[in-house]
């Protein structure tokens, strides 16, 4: 493995100073579950790693009408949060099936998003919740929609010197349910395909719909045209069958070692259909 310098700042200010000092191929690293593997595989060769683990500003889950999640929050913390399980079930469900308990004790939600893997399990649940992410660097702070973060496989709109600090989720309307589903080769594997749905129901009619899929396009994908198709409709089997077909036409999967494009295309429609059913059922409770 290539040698590199390793820094452990205790504040954002210190991290920015180190990044400015290094002025090379330095990378910020949170849990490191993805970066270290890629370094060992020689897929990347940074001159330095700047660990964000010790920065308290990036930790914590805070209620403020909605929810603010520090980018350094571990998936194990999300999995154990009764508040997230109660209010944002899809996000809680995604944390429960991410990798294994050992990885969830190390991996952070900010790292999962910034890696920008098309299969990232945290992305579809946060997309349906209209999440926004806060990016901060030496030049200041900005807040963008999560869907504007992803620009390609492994690529984001975040500048190299910026750090994702927080994820903001708005409070959802009453009678809203969410659901997340995933298919992997084995339990807790990297997703062959994943999907999330948000449904706000009133008298059996969908008032608001959000749908997202992962691992079936270059980036985690909102299905906005299909959302519009569902809104103001009753959730009946004929509609769900039509939605399933629409999803298979909206995605653009690839064939790789985990699955074929054809299988991903077919299963994405099935997952969305099931997620809609689950989210609508939760909304009615």
ZALUM-397089 format. One record per residue (C-alpha): residue number from 1; residue in one letter; x, y, z. Coordinates in Angstrom, 1 decimal, always signed. Example, Ala and Ser with C-alpha at 12.3 -4.5 7.8 and 13.67 -1.06 7.14 Angstrom:
+-----+------+--------+--------+--------+
!  nr ! rest !      x !      y !      z !
+-----+------+--------+--------+--------+
!   1 !    A !  +12.3 !   -4.5 !   +7.8 !
!   2 !    S !  +13.7 !   -1.1 !   +7.1 !
+-----+------+--------+--------+--------+
END
This chain:
+-----+------+--------+--------+--------+
!  nr ! rest !      x !      y !      z !
+-----+------+--------+--------+--------+
!   1 !    X !   +0.0 !   +0.0 !   +0.0 !
!   2 !    X !   +1.3 !   +3.5 !   -0.9 !
!   3 !    X !   +2.6 !   +5.5 !   +2.0 !
!   4 !    X !   +0.7 !   +8.7 !   +3.0 !
!   5 !    X !   +0.6 !  +11.2 !   +5.8 !
!   6 !    X !   -2.3 !  +10.9 !   +8.3 !
!   7 !    X !   -3.7 !  +13.9 !  +10.2 !
!   8 !    X !   -6.3 !  +13.9 !  +13.0 !
!   9 !    X !   -7.7 !  +17.5 !  +13.5 !
!  10 !    X !  -10.0 !  +18.2 !  +16.3 !
!  11 !    X !  -12.0 !  +21.0 !  +14.7 !
!  12 !    X !  -13.2 !  +22.1 !  +11.3 !
!  13 !    X !  -10.9 !  +25.1 !  +11.4 !
!  14 !    X !   -7.9 !  +22.9 !  +12.0 !
!  15 !    X !   -8.9 !  +20.6 !   +9.2 !
!  16 !    X !   -9.1 !  +23.5 !   +6.7 !
!  17 !    X !   -5.6 !  +24.6 !   +7.8 !
!  18 !    X !   -4.2 !  +21.2 !   +7.2 !
!  19 !    X !   -5.8 !  +20.9 !   +3.8 !
!  20 !    X !   -4.3 !  +24.3 !   +2.9 !
!  21 !    X !   -0.9 !  +23.3 !   +4.2 !
!  22 !    X !   -0.8 !  +20.0 !   +2.3 !
!  23 !    X !   -1.8 !  +21.5 !   -1.1 !
!  24 !    X !   -1.5 !  +18.1 !   -2.8 !
!  25 !    X !   -3.7 !  +15.1 !   -3.3 !
!  26 !    X !   -5.1 !  +15.1 !   +0.2 !
!  27 !    X !   -8.5 !  +13.6 !   +1.1 !
!  28 !    X !  -10.8 !  +14.0 !   +3.9 !
!  29 !    X !  -11.8 !  +10.7 !   +5.4 !
!  30 !    X !  -14.6 !   +9.9 !   +7.9 !
!  31 !    X !  -15.1 !   +6.2 !   +8.6 !
!  32 !    X !  -12.7 !   +5.2 !   +5.9 !
!  33 !    X !  -14.5 !   +2.0 !   +5.1 !
!  34 !    X !  -14.4 !   +2.8 !   +1.3 !
!  35 !    X !  -11.3 !   +5.0 !   +1.0 !
!  36 !    X !   -8.9 !   +2.5 !   +2.7 !
!  37 !    X !  -10.1 !   -0.3 !   +0.5 !
!  38 !    X !   -9.6 !   +1.8 !   -2.6 !
!  39 !    X !   -6.1 !   +2.8 !   -1.5 !
!  40 !    X !   -5.2 !   -0.9 !   -0.9 !
!  41 !    X !   -6.4 !   -1.6 !   -4.4 !
!  42 !    X !   -4.3 !   +1.3 !   -5.7 !
!  43 !    X !   -7.5 !   +2.8 !   -7.1 !
!  44 !    X !   -6.3 !   +6.1 !   -5.5 !
!  45 !    X !   -3.0 !   +7.3 !   -4.2 !
!  46 !    X !   -3.5 !  +10.3 !   -1.9 !
!  47 !    X !   -0.5 !  +12.1 !   -0.5 !
!  48 !    X !   -2.4 !  +12.6 !   +2.8 !
!  49 !    X !   -5.5 !  +11.6 !   +4.6 !
!  50 !    X !   -7.2 !  +14.1 !   +7.0 !
!  51 !    X !   -9.4 !  +12.2 !   +9.4 !
!  52 !    X !  -12.7 !  +13.8 !  +10.5 !
!  53 !    X !  -13.4 !  +11.3 !  +13.3 !
!  54 !    X !  -12.4 !  +13.5 !  +16.1 !
!  55 !    X !  -14.4 !  +16.6 !  +15.1 !
!  56 !    X !  -17.3 !  +17.0 !  +17.5 !
!  57 !    X !  -18.9 !  +19.6 !  +15.2 !
!  58 !    X !  -19.8 !  +16.8 !  +12.8 !
!  59 !    X !  -21.5 !  +14.6 !  +15.4 !
!  60 !    X !  -25.0 !  +14.4 !  +16.9 !
!  61 !    X !  -28.7 !  +14.1 !  +15.9 !
!  62 !    X !  -30.8 !  +17.2 !  +16.7 !
!  63 !    X !  -34.5 !  +17.8 !  +16.4 !
!  64 !    X !  -35.3 !  +21.3 !  +15.2 !
!  65 !    X !  -38.8 !  +21.0 !  +13.8 !
!  66 !    X !  -37.3 !  +18.5 !  +11.4 !
!  67 !    X !  -34.0 !  +16.7 !  +12.0 !
!  68 !    X !  -30.4 !  +17.7 !  +11.6 !
!  69 !    X !  -27.9 !  +14.9 !  +11.4 !
!  70 !    X !  -24.2 !  +15.5 !  +11.7 !
!  71 !    X !  -22.2 !  +14.1 !   +8.8 !
!  72 !    X !  -20.1 !  +12.2 !  +11.3 !
!  73 !    X !  -23.0 !  +10.3 !  +12.7 !
!  74 !    X !  -22.5 !   +6.5 !  +12.5 !
!  75 !    X !  -25.0 !   +4.2 !  +10.8 !
!  76 !    X !  -25.1 !   +2.3 !  +14.1 !
!  77 !    X !  -26.4 !   +5.5 !  +15.7 !
!  78 !    X !  -29.1 !   +5.9 !  +13.1 !
!  79 !    X !  -30.0 !   +2.2 !  +13.5 !
!  80 !    X !  -30.4 !   +2.7 !  +17.3 !
!  81 !    X !  -32.3 !   +6.0 !  +17.1 !
!  82 !    X !  -36.0 !   +5.5 !  +18.2 !
!  83 !    X !  -36.7 !   +9.0 !  +16.8 !
!  84 !    X !  -35.5 !   +8.2 !  +13.3 !
!  85 !    X !  -37.3 !   +4.8 !  +13.4 !
!  86 !    X !  -40.5 !   +6.6 !  +14.4 !
!  87 !    X !  -40.4 !   +9.6 !  +12.1 !
!  88 !    X !  -38.2 !   +8.6 !   +9.2 !
!  89 !    X !  -38.6 !   +4.8 !   +8.8 !
!  90 !    X !  -37.0 !   +4.5 !   +5.4 !
!  91 !    X !  -33.7 !   +6.0 !   +6.7 !
!  92 !    X !  -33.8 !   +3.7 !   +9.7 !
!  93 !    X !  -34.5 !   +0.7 !   +7.5 !
!  94 !    X !  -31.6 !   +1.6 !   +5.2 !
!  95 !    X !  -29.2 !   +1.8 !   +8.2 !
!  96 !    X !  -30.3 !   -1.6 !   +9.4 !
!  97 !    X !  -29.3 !   -3.4 !   +6.2 !
!  98 !    X !  -26.1 !   -1.5 !   +5.4 !
!  99 !    X !  -23.2 !   -3.9 !   +5.3 !
! 100 !    X !  -22.7 !   -5.5 !   +8.8 !
! 101 !    X !  -22.6 !   -4.4 !  +12.4 !
! 102 !    X !  -18.9 !   -4.0 !  +12.3 !
! 103 !    X !  -19.1 !   -1.6 !   +9.3 !
! 104 !    X !  -22.1 !   +0.3 !  +10.8 !
! 105 !    X !  -20.0 !   +1.0 !  +13.9 !
! 106 !    X !  -17.4 !   +2.8 !  +11.7 !
! 107 !    X !  -19.2 !   +4.1 !   +8.6 !
! 108 !    X !  -20.7 !   +7.6 !   +8.6 !
! 109 !    X !  -23.7 !   +8.9 !   +6.8 !
! 110 !    X !  -21.7 !  +11.8 !   +5.4 !
! 111 !    X !  -19.0 !   +9.5 !   +4.1 !
! 112 !    X !  -21.7 !   +7.3 !   +2.4 !
! 113 !    X !  -23.1 !  +10.3 !   +0.6 !
! 114 !    X !  -19.8 !  +11.8 !   -0.4 !
! 115 !    X !  -18.5 !   +8.6 !   -1.8 !
! 116 !    X !  -21.4 !   +9.0 !   -4.3 !
! 117 !    X !  -21.7 !   +5.3 !   -5.1 !
! 118 !    X !  -24.8 !   +4.8 !   -7.2 !
! 119 !    X !  -25.7 !   +2.0 !   -4.8 !
! 120 !    X !  -25.4 !   +4.1 !   -1.6 !
! 121 !    X !  -28.1 !   +2.8 !   +0.7 !
! 122 !    X !  -28.6 !   +6.2 !   +2.5 !
! 123 !    X !  -29.2 !   +8.1 !   -0.7 !
! 124 !    X !  -32.7 !   +7.0 !   -1.7 !
! 125 !    X !  -34.3 !   +7.5 !   +1.8 !
! 126 !    X !  -32.7 !  +11.0 !   +2.0 !
! 127 !    X !  -33.8 !  +11.9 !   -1.5 !
! 128 !    X !  -37.4 !  +11.1 !   -0.8 !
! 129 !    X !  -37.2 !  +13.2 !   +2.3 !
! 130 !    X !  -36.1 !  +16.2 !   +0.3 !
! 131 !    X !  -32.9 !  +16.3 !   +2.4 !
! 132 !    X !  -30.4 !  +19.2 !   +2.0 !
! 133 !    X !  -26.7 !  +19.0 !   +2.8 !
! 134 !    X !  -24.5 !  +21.6 !   +4.3 !
! 135 !    X !  -21.0 !  +22.1 !   +2.8 !
! 136 !    X !  -18.4 !  +24.2 !   +4.5 !
! 137 !    X !  -14.9 !  +25.2 !   +3.6 !
! 138 !    X !  -12.4 !  +28.0 !   +3.9 !
! 139 !    X !  -14.5 !  +30.1 !   +1.6 !
! 140 !    X !  -17.7 !  +29.8 !   +3.7 !
! 141 !    X !  -20.8 !  +27.7 !   +4.0 !
! 142 !    X !  -23.5 !  +26.7 !   +1.5 !
! 143 !    X !  -26.5 !  +24.4 !   +1.6 !
! 144 !    X !  -27.7 !  +22.4 !   -1.4 !
! 145 !    X !  -30.4 !  +19.9 !   -2.2 !
! 146 !    X !  -29.0 !  +16.3 !   -1.9 !
! 147 !    X !  -30.0 !  +15.5 !   -5.4 !
! 148 !    X !  -27.7 !  +18.3 !   -6.6 !
! 149 !    X !  -24.7 !  +16.8 !   -4.8 !
! 150 !    X !  -24.4 !  +13.7 !   -7.1 !
! 151 !    X !  -22.9 !  +14.5 !  -10.5 !
! 152 !    X !  -21.7 !  +11.0 !  -11.6 !
! 153 !    X !  -20.5 !   +7.7 !  -10.2 !
! 154 !    X !  -18.1 !   +8.6 !   -7.4 !
! 155 !    X !  -18.4 !  +12.3 !   -8.3 !
! 156 !    X !  -20.1 !  +15.2 !   -6.4 !
! 157 !    X !  -20.4 !  +18.9 !   -6.7 !
! 158 !    X !  -18.5 !  +19.3 !   -3.4 !
! 159 !    X !  -15.2 !  +21.1 !   -3.8 !
! 160 !    X !  -12.1 !  +19.1 !   -2.6 !
! 161 !    X !  -11.5 !  +21.5 !   +0.3 !
! 162 !    X !  -15.1 !  +21.5 !   +1.5 !
! 163 !    X !  -16.5 !  +19.2 !   +4.2 !
! 164 !    X !  -20.1 !  +18.0 !   +4.4 !
! 165 !    X !  -21.0 !  +19.1 !   +7.9 !
! 166 !    X !  -24.8 !  +18.3 !   +8.3 !
! 167 !    X !  -27.8 !  +16.8 !   +6.6 !
! 168 !    X !  -31.1 !  +18.6 !   +7.1 !
! 169 !    X !  -34.5 !  +16.9 !   +6.9 !
! 170 !    X !  -37.8 !  +18.8 !   +7.1 !
! 171 !    X !  -40.6 !  +17.7 !   +9.3 !
! 172 !    X !  -43.0 !  +15.6 !   +7.2 !
! 173 !    X !  -46.8 !  +16.2 !   +7.0 !
! 174 !    X !  -49.1 !  +14.0 !   +9.1 !
! 175 !    X !  -50.3 !  +10.8 !   +7.5 !
! 176 !    X !  -47.0 !  +10.3 !   +5.8 !
! 177 !    X !  -45.3 !   +7.0 !   +5.6 !
! 178 !    X !  -41.9 !   +6.0 !   +4.1 !
! 179 !    X !  -40.3 !   +2.7 !   +3.2 !
! 180 !    X !  -36.9 !   +1.4 !   +1.9 !
! 181 !    X !  -36.2 !   -1.9 !   +0.2 !
! 182 !    X !  -33.0 !   -3.4 !   -1.1 !
! 183 !    X !  -31.9 !   -6.5 !   -3.0 !
! 184 !    X !  -28.3 !   -7.8 !   -2.8 !
! 185 !    X !  -26.7 !  -11.1 !   -3.6 !
! 186 !    X !  -26.7 !  -12.0 !   +0.1 !
! 187 !    X !  -28.2 !  -10.2 !   +3.1 !
! 188 !    X !  -26.4 !   -6.9 !   +3.9 !
! 189 !    X !  -24.5 !   -7.0 !   +0.6 !
! 190 !    X !  -23.9 !   -4.0 !   -1.7 !
! 191 !    X !  -27.2 !   -3.3 !   -3.3 !
! 192 !    X !  -28.0 !   -4.8 !   -6.7 !
! 193 !    X !  -30.9 !   -2.3 !   -6.6 !
! 194 !    X !  -32.5 !   -0.3 !   -3.8 !
! 195 !    X !  -35.6 !   +1.9 !   -3.6 !
! 196 !    X !  -37.4 !   +4.2 !   -1.3 !
! 197 !    X !  -40.9 !   +5.7 !   -1.3 !
! 198 !    X !  -42.7 !   +8.4 !   +0.6 !
! 199 !    X !  -46.5 !   +8.6 !   +0.6 !
! 200 !    X !  -48.7 !  +11.2 !   +2.2 !
! 201 !    X !  -52.3 !   +9.9 !   +2.1 !
! 202 !    X !  -55.7 !  +11.4 !   +2.7 !
! 203 !    X !  -58.9 !   +9.5 !   +2.4 !
! 204 !    X !  -57.2 !   +6.7 !   +0.4 !
! 205 !    X !  -55.7 !   +9.2 !   -2.1 !
! 206 !    X !  -52.0 !  +10.0 !   -2.4 !
! 207 !    X !  -51.6 !  +13.8 !   -1.8 !
! 208 !    X !  -47.8 !  +13.7 !   -2.0 !
! 209 !    X !  -45.3 !  +11.1 !   -3.4 !
! 210 !    X !  -41.6 !  +10.9 !   -3.5 !
! 211 !    X !  -39.7 !   +8.0 !   -5.1 !
! 212 !    X !  -36.0 !   +7.2 !   -5.5 !
! 213 !    X !  -33.9 !   +4.3 !   -6.7 !
! 214 !    X !  -30.2 !   +3.4 !   -6.4 !
! 215 !    X !  -27.7 !   +1.2 !   -8.3 !
! 216 !    X !  -29.7 !   +1.5 !  -11.5 !
! 217 !    X !  -28.4 !   +4.8 !  -12.9 !
! 218 !    X !  -25.1 !   +6.7 !  -12.8 !
! 219 !    X !  -26.4 !   +8.5 !   -9.6 !
! 220 !    X !  -29.1 !   +7.8 !   -7.0 !
! 221 !    X !  -32.2 !   +8.8 !   -8.9 !
! 222 !    X !  -35.5 !  +10.6 !   -8.1 !
! 223 !    X !  -38.4 !   +9.5 !  -10.2 !
! 224 !    X !  -40.2 !  +12.8 !  -10.5 !
! 225 !    X !  -42.4 !  +12.0 !  -13.5 !
! 226 !    X !  -43.6 !   +8.9 !  -11.8 !
! 227 !    X !  -44.3 !  +10.8 !   -8.6 !
! 228 !    X !  -46.6 !  +13.1 !  -10.6 !
! 229 !    X !  -48.4 !  +10.1 !  -12.0 !
! 230 !    X !  -49.2 !   +8.8 !   -8.6 !
! 231 !    X !  -50.3 !  +12.0 !   -6.9 !
! 232 !    X !  -54.0 !  +12.6 !   -6.6 !
! 233 !    X !  -54.6 !   +8.9 !   -7.3 !
! 234 !    X !  -55.9 !   +6.0 !   -5.2 !
! 235 !    X !  -53.2 !   +3.3 !   -4.7 !
! 236 !    X !  -54.8 !   +0.4 !   -6.6 !
! 237 !    X !  -53.2 !   -2.6 !   -8.3 !
! 238 !    X !  -53.7 !   -1.3 !  -11.9 !
! 239 !    X !  -51.8 !   +1.9 !  -11.0 !
! 240 !    X !  -49.0 !   +0.0 !   -9.3 !
! 241 !    X !  -48.6 !   -2.3 !  -12.4 !
! 242 !    X !  -48.3 !   +0.8 !  -14.6 !
! 243 !    X !  -45.8 !   +2.4 !  -12.2 !
! 244 !    X !  -43.7 !   -0.8 !  -12.3 !
! 245 !    X !  -43.4 !   -0.6 !  -16.1 !
! 246 !    X !  -42.6 !   +3.1 !  -16.0 !
! 247 !    X !  -39.8 !   +2.5 !  -13.6 !
! 248 !    X !  -38.2 !   -0.1 !  -15.8 !
! 249 !    X !  -38.1 !   +2.5 !  -18.6 !
! 250 !    X !  -36.8 !   +5.4 !  -16.4 !
! 251 !    X !  -33.7 !   +3.6 !  -15.1 !
! 252 !    X !  -30.4 !   +3.0 !  -17.0 !
! 253 !    X !  -28.6 !   +0.2 !  -15.2 !
! 254 !    X !  -25.3 !   -1.5 !  -16.1 !
! 255 !    X !  -24.1 !   -5.1 !  -16.0 !
! 256 !    X !  -21.3 !   -5.8 !  -13.6 !
! 257 !    X !  -20.0 !   -8.6 !  -11.3 !
! 258 !    X !  -23.1 !   -8.3 !   -9.1 !
! 259 !    X !  -25.9 !   -8.4 !  -11.6 !
! 260 !    X !  -27.0 !   -7.9 !  -15.2 !
! 261 !    X !  -28.6 !   -4.7 !  -16.4 !
! 262 !    X !  -31.7 !   -6.6 !  -17.4 !
! 263 !    X !  -32.2 !   -8.0 !  -13.9 !
! 264 !    X !  -31.6 !   -4.6 !  -12.3 !
! 265 !    X !  -34.1 !   -3.0 !  -14.6 !
! 266 !    X !  -36.8 !   -5.5 !  -13.8 !
! 267 !    X !  -36.2 !   -5.6 !  -10.0 !
! 268 !    X !  -36.2 !   -1.8 !   -9.7 !
! 269 !    X !  -39.8 !   -1.7 !  -10.8 !
! 270 !    X !  -40.8 !   -4.4 !   -8.3 !
! 271 !    X !  -39.0 !   -2.7 !   -5.4 !
! 272 !    X !  -40.7 !   +0.6 !   -6.1 !
! 273 !    X !  -44.1 !   -1.0 !   -6.3 !
! 274 !    X !  -43.5 !   -2.8 !   -3.0 !
! 275 !    X !  -42.1 !   +0.4 !   -1.3 !
! 276 !    X !  -45.2 !   +2.4 !   -2.4 !
! 277 !    X !  -47.4 !   -0.3 !   -0.8 !
! 278 !    X !  -45.5 !   -0.3 !   +2.4 !
! 279 !    X !  -45.2 !   +3.5 !   +2.7 !
! 280 !    X !  -49.0 !   +4.0 !   +1.9 !
! 281 !    X !  -49.9 !   +1.4 !   +4.6 !
! 282 !    X !  -47.7 !   +3.2 !   +7.1 !
! 283 !    X !  -49.3 !   +6.5 !   +6.2 !
! 284 !    X !  -52.8 !   +5.1 !   +7.0 !
! 285 !    X !  -51.8 !   +3.9 !  +10.5 !
+-----+------+--------+--------+--------+
END
